[in-house]
Structure formats: structure tokens, C-alpha cells
Amino acid sequence: MNQNKIYDVIIIGGGVIGTAIARYLMRFDVKVLLLERHNDVGEEASGANSGIVHSGYDPKPGTKKAKFNVLGNKMMPEVAKELDLNFKQIGSLTLSFSEEDDKTLLDLKKRAEENGVDVKLLSKGEVFKIEPNLSKEIHGALLAPSAGIVSPFGLTVNLMENAMDNGAELLLNHEVIEIEKISEFCRVFCGNGAFFDAKTVVDAAGALADKVQEMIEKPSFSITPRKGEYFVLDHFNNDFIKHTIFMCPTKVGKGVLISQTTSGNYLVGPSNDSCDVDDVSTDALTLEDIKKTALKICPNLPFNETIREFSGVRPNSNVDDFVIEESKNFNGLFIVGGISSPGLASAIAIGDYVSKLIRDKLSLKDNLNYNPNIRKHISLSKIGKEKYNELIKKNPSYGKLICRCEKVSEGEIVDSIHRNCGAHTIKGVKKRIRPGFGKCQGTFCEAEVLKILARELKLPLEEICYSELGTNILLKAQKGAENE
Ligand SMILES: Cc1cc2nc3c(=O)[nH]c(=O)nc-3n(C[C@H](O)[C@H](O)[C@H](O)COP(=O)(O)OP(=O)(O)OC[C@H]3O[C@@H](n4cnc5c(N)ncnc54)[C@H](O)[C@@H]3O)c2cc1C
């Protein structure tokens, strides 16, 4: 179905890159449509990564990775306020275990200086003062105080929410299968029969960005996906490891890290192995290797606190940098692909940059009504007990605890459903406000979340999906369940 509307921009892909571009485009007077093949945004690399807002000491000076990482890191504190995100600037420590590593740290310090990033070499004694639980085998470390952590789902979802608050449109379950040039505009066809016209198209299709470019022209790069597997440990102790801890990077990547998440869990991983684009399995041998490396970094890391494992697929490419360019052959096509690490840290700077390329291309005027802020979320941890009690008097659903592990109330779940880019699946609620992320992994709260979703979306219980279309939780609701 063509809505007979010509968009200024169609963005293909609702990862952190596509949603960041959408958000920054809305500063201009522009009609934007984002097409995503999954049943939610942030379902691929942007939803399964380490969540580190790297400081930018590591990428090769002069590359797009260095430029956008450093800029993205500097922009993040303000953007986090606008998007109501918990960004914690906890700093990172890159450890040395050998004389060779000592040399690498010196090289990294030089790179940091060239990239304009503040870092400091710490002696073994200085490291132990701030991180007493690390291995006694370390020689020293490179401290990068500006590194931080953010929820990668939170960033992706809130970018899209803000874009939609300012008028952008989102269509989920719309997989782009073909793109054609029709006189002055591009026609984008989806697998479900819908098609849309636009003056420009942005290919932000992550691990499939080369395949999307191939729909129009010979791709300028090819993706070589690489999987990263992780352990997630419960939030057992906020002070056990306070910084993000890296090993010295090698040619294949940054290696295994240990880091807290913004909700106080610990992430341990990732691995780095070639894989198929859609392969998000985990396997015991790879996880065992991760465990061995992590115990070398931190011998007392309590793996008995593990609550789950997961993996994400890096959209690595054969170009040793991000690919951000306007097609030379196809007027109006922008490729933003091969955005591997530090893509999360760079996303907002890339969004800002690409939106300005499109503004210049289409001579867009400013949107005088643009609002960079999303409506604040209410959560007990943020507003404190007294204000929360007042809130409960006004709206008792904030006093009804649905997820005990992560302390999430019914009021918060209802709010997450009714926002722009709101949750409409069990996983969507979990990603946005965490019920099901705790120790019990949803055993106690999933049924309650299901009922709230059905009630708020005015759908029968059996139509509520776990995540993708077809992942319905119930085959048939039991008699009377709908009235509970
Ligand atoms: C294990 C791992 C750890 C990482 N750690 C970090 C980190 O700590 N810090 C950091 O800065 N970066 C990190 N990264 C990198 C970061 O996650 C990526 O750079 C970033 O998420 C890429 O975003 P994207 O939007 O390009 O891709 P994606 O998130 O993959 O989004 C692309 C979207 O396009 C959609 N799509 C594809 N084809 C089509 C189509 N034909 N039609 C419609 N939609 C389509 C997909 O469904 C997907 O939702 C990590 C990555 C991984 C995998």
C-alpha cells in the first residue's frame, strides 16, 4: 500500500544508528519514515552489546571511528538528560599483564592524545586503591575517566520516542526487499506488499546494510558478522568492580571486558567469532573461555551470580572504519553501514552528522517546534520514597509492584506502553523498564505483564506476543482469565 505521500527521508533499520538519524532529522522541517523488519526497534546489535560509551582513546586517529566516538562521548551527558537516560560516567581501566602490554598502553596513551581524549597511566598500586578486586598479576592500567555506560536498548528506544514526539513515523514488521528509482524519488518496497516513496533513503540496516545497498547498486563494502557472547551476573555488589575493565586490545578487537550495567548487573564478555548474520545462540565452550579470561582479570568474580547468557552480532565490515557516504551512482541514497564498535558510543554524533548531510541535500529549513526532551519516566529509584508515596496516593497503580526482582510497578508498565514507540510485547516492556531482567527472569511477573499489555492495548490475551509476530504466549486464554 502506498500512502500517496512522498517522504523526504526513509530510513531503513531501527537500530541505534537509524533511530539517532531519525531523532536529529526532526530538528528540520521534514517528513521522515523509519522502516524496521522486526516487531520492535533495537532488536539486533543495538540491543545486544556491552553498553559502553567508550572514551575514544582506542580508534586509529583520523578515522571516522575516532571522530564520531570522541564526539559522541562528549555529547552523551546532555543527550542523556534530554532523553531521560541513566548515563553513568564510571571511567574505564585498560589493564596490562606483561611488558608487551605496558608498551601497548604507551601506544594507546599516544593515540588518546592524538584523538583529544584525557587518559592517565596508573601504577599497580594506584589501580588497587580504586579496584581492589582485580588480579594481583597486573602491571598497571590506562585510566580513561570519560568512558561511561548507558542502556543500549534505552538509548535506541528513547531516540525513536523523541523522533516520533517530533513527528517521525515508524513502521515495524516492514522488511525492505527492493528499492527502485522512479523519476525524482526512490520507491521502497516491503516484503508485506507495502511500498513508500521518498526523496532520499538512508541505509542503516546494520549487519544487512551491504545487502540493502545491493538492492540498488554494487555494495561499497561487505559485512563479515562476528558474534559476541556474554554472561550477565546479578546486581550482587555495586562496589565489586566500579570501572569498565578491559584487557589490552588486539587486532581482532577489545577482548573480554567486565563492566557494570546502568542497573547494577555485571556483564562479562564478549567473545569474538565469525557467525551467520542471524545467529544469536550461545555455547558452553565459548562461555567457558570467557570465564577463564575473566577470572584472570578478577579471580573472585562470582560466576555463581550468573542469571543468564546472551549474544549479539557485530556488523563488522571489510572496510576498517565506519562507512558513512552518499552513493555516487544513486542520487539520494545515504549508506551508514559497517557500524561496528564503537557504534553505540558514536551513534548520536553520527545521527547529528548524517541529518545535516540530508538537510544540505534537501535544503531543509529548521523545525521551530522541535523539542529535544522526552517526557520524564517515573521510577522509585529516581524520585525517592516521599514523592513516590505522594504519587501512589494520586495513582495507586504505582504502588502495585509487578516485578519484585527489579522493583517495577504497574504504573511504570502502563506508561511504557502508552508512549510513542511504546512497548507492545513482553520483551518490549522488559527492554524498556526491566520486568523480567532480574533473578527470576520473568517467572513471577511475565503473566502479570501479559495481562497488563492485553488490557492496555485492548487485545485478547492470546494476541500478545513475547517478541516477534507469531511468538504468542497463549494458545487460548483460560475461561475467566480476561476478567482477572
Ligand atoms: C557483542 C557486541 C558488543 C558491542 N559493544 C559495544 C560497546 O560497548 N560500545 C559501542 O560503542 N559499541 C558496541 N558495539 C557496537 C554497536 O552495538 C553497534 O555499532 C550498533 O549497535 C550498530 O547499530 P546499527 O543501527 O547500525 O545496527 P543494528 O542495531 O543491527 O540495527 C540495524 C537494524 O536494521 C534492521 N534491518 C536490516 N535489514 C532490514 C531491512 N531489509 N528492512 C528493514 N529493516 C532492516 C535490523 O532488523 C536492525 O534492527 C557492540 C556490538 C556487539 C554485537
Ligand as a Chemical Component Dictionary entry (heavy atoms), coordinates in Angstrom:
data_LIG
# 
_chem_comp.id                   LIG 
_chem_comp.type                 NON-POLYMER 
_chem_comp.pdbx_formal_charge   0 
_chem_comp.three_letter_code    LIG 
# 
loop_
_chem_comp_atom.comp_id 
_chem_comp_atom.atom_id 
_chem_comp_atom.alt_atom_id 
_chem_comp_atom.type_symbol 
_chem_comp_atom.charge 
_chem_comp_atom.model_Cartn_x 
_chem_comp_atom.model_Cartn_y 
_chem_comp_atom.model_Cartn_z 
_chem_comp_atom.pdbx_ordinal 
LIG C1  C1  C 0 28.761 -8.006 21.120 1  
LIG C2  C2  C 0 28.780 -6.547 20.814 2  
LIG C3  C3  C 0 29.321 -5.634 21.724 3  
LIG C4  C4  C 0 29.367 -4.283 21.410 4  
LIG N1  N1  N 0 29.753 -3.386 22.377 5  
LIG C5  C5  C 0 29.714 -2.060 22.102 6  
LIG C6  C6  C 0 30.020 -1.114 23.117 7  
LIG O1  O1  O 0 30.185 -1.443 24.283 8  
LIG N2  N2  N 0 30.085 0.185  22.760 9  
LIG C7  C7  C 0 29.879 0.613  21.498 10 
LIG O2  O2  O 0 30.028 1.799  21.231 11 
LIG N3  N3  N 0 29.501 -0.262 20.522 12 
LIG C8  C8  C 0 29.402 -1.570 20.816 13 
LIG N4  N4  N 0 29.007 -2.467 19.860 14 
LIG C9  C9  C 0 28.653 -1.975 18.528 15 
LIG C10 C10 C 0 27.220 -1.439 18.481 16 
LIG O3  O3  O 0 26.336 -2.320 19.082 17 
LIG C11 C11 C 0 26.853 -1.234 17.009 18 
LIG O4  O4  O 0 27.807 -0.396 16.435 19 
LIG C12 C12 C 0 25.488 -0.591 16.831 20 
LIG O5  O5  O 0 24.515 -1.203 17.614 21 
LIG C13 C13 C 0 25.115 -0.654 15.345 22 
LIG O6  O6  O 0 23.849 -0.102 15.192 23 
LIG P1  P1  P 0 23.073 -0.223 13.812 24 
LIG O7  O7  O 0 21.835 0.577  13.976 25 
LIG O8  O8  O 0 23.997 0.101  12.703 26 
LIG O9  O9  O 0 22.762 -1.776 13.658 27 
LIG P2  P2  P 0 21.585 -2.686 14.271 28 
LIG O10 O10 O 0 21.373 -2.447 15.705 29 
LIG O11 O11 O 0 21.893 -4.078 13.862 30 
LIG O12 O12 O 0 20.293 -2.174 13.528 31 
LIG C14 C14 C 0 20.038 -2.407 12.172 32 
LIG C15 C15 C 0 18.547 -2.620 12.022 33 
LIG O13 O13 O 0 18.227 -2.731 10.644 34 
LIG C16 C16 C 0 17.170 -3.653 10.512 35 
LIG N5  N5  N 0 17.128 -4.143 9.137  36 
LIG C17 C17 C 0 18.071 -4.857 8.487  37 
LIG N6  N6  N 0 17.688 -5.101 7.221  38 
LIG C18 C18 C 0 16.471 -4.533 7.087  39 
LIG C19 C19 C 0 15.556 -4.454 6.003  40 
LIG N7  N7  N 0 15.829 -5.006 4.831  41 
LIG N8  N8  N 0 14.377 -3.802 6.196  42 
LIG C20 C20 C 0 14.073 -3.237 7.394  43 
LIG N9  N9  N 0 14.920 -3.292 8.457  44 
LIG C21 C21 C 0 16.104 -3.920 8.295  45 
LIG C22 C22 C 0 17.523 -4.737 11.511 46 
LIG O14 O14 O 0 16.389 -5.505 11.842 47 
LIG C23 C23 C 0 18.072 -3.908 12.673 48 
LIG O15 O15 O 0 17.085 -3.616 13.642 49 
LIG C24 C24 C 0 28.908 -3.829 20.149 50 
LIG C25 C25 C 0 28.334 -4.735 19.250 51 
LIG C26 C26 C 0 28.215 -6.072 19.601 52 
LIG C27 C27 C 0 27.482 -7.005 18.700 53 
# 
loop_
_chem_comp_bond.comp_id 
_chem_comp_bond.atom_id_1 
_chem_comp_bond.atom_id_2 
_chem_comp_bond.value_order 
_chem_comp_bond.pdbx_ordinal 
LIG C1  C2  SING 1  
LIG C2  C3  SING 2  
LIG C2  C26 DOUB 3  
LIG C3  C4  DOUB 4  
LIG C4  N1  SING 5  
LIG C4  C24 SING 6  
LIG N1  C5  DOUB 7  
LIG C5  C6  SING 8  
LIG C5  C8  SING 9  
LIG C6  O1  DOUB 10 
LIG C6  N2  SING 11 
LIG N2  C7  SING 12 
LIG C7  O2  DOUB 13 
LIG C7  N3  SING 14 
LIG N3  C8  DOUB 15 
LIG C8  N4  SING 16 
LIG N4  C9  SING 17 
LIG N4  C24 SING 18 
LIG C9  C10 SING 19 
LIG C10 O3  SING 20 
LIG C10 C11 SING 21 
LIG C11 O4  SING 22 
LIG C11 C12 SING 23 
LIG C12 O5  SING 24 
LIG C12 C13 SING 25 
LIG C13 O6  SING 26 
LIG O6  P1  SING 27 
LIG P1  O7  DOUB 28 
LIG P1  O8  SING 29 
LIG P1  O9  SING 30 
LIG O9  P2  SING 31 
LIG P2  O10 DOUB 32 
LIG P2  O11 SING 33 
LIG P2  O12 SING 34 
LIG O12 C14 SING 35 
LIG C14 C15 SING 36 
LIG C15 O13 SING 37 
LIG C15 C23 SING 38 
LIG O13 C16 SING 39 
LIG C16 N5  SING 40 
LIG C16 C22 SING 41 
LIG N5  C17 SING 42 
LIG N5  C21 SING 43 
LIG C17 N6  DOUB 44 
LIG N6  C18 SING 45 
LIG C18 C19 SING 46 
LIG C18 C21 DOUB 47 
LIG C19 N7  SING 48 
LIG C19 N8  DOUB 49 
LIG N8  C20 SING 50 
LIG C20 N9  DOUB 51 
LIG N9  C21 SING 52 
LIG C22 O14 SING 53 
LIG C22 C23 SING 54 
LIG C23 O15 SING 55 
LIG C24 C25 DOUB 56 
LIG C25 C26 SING 57 
LIG C26 C27 SING 58 
# 
